[in-house]
Amino acid sequence: MIEIYWGKPISLVVSPEGDVKNFSTIEQVHYWLRKKWPVADTARNHAIGRIEAAMDCLGSVGDARHAFLGAAGTAGFVPFEPAARALAA
């Protein structure tokens, strides 16, 4: 399978210990939403729909990214900001 680059990687803090996961392809995001997501809520279901629409060229990648970030927020993940982490250290 060929993975498709979907723009600037999205980095999320995925654990209380500060572990960071980088999502650089739409397939990675799809896998995480389907197999590794900690909550099954409407935001996750919406994101899966937008991701699959973008993968089928029926929706925009921008909409898919936005829906993924929304689902990440409801799952308790926060965007990783390297500059903020450097200031905290």
Secondary structure as UniProt FT lines:
FT   STRAND          5..13
FT   TURN            16..17
FT   STRAND          20..25
FT   HELIX           26..31
FT   HELIX           32..36
FT   HELIX           42..55
FT   TURN            56..57
FT   HELIX           61..74
FT   TURN            75..76
FT   STRAND          78..79
FT   HELIX           82..88
//
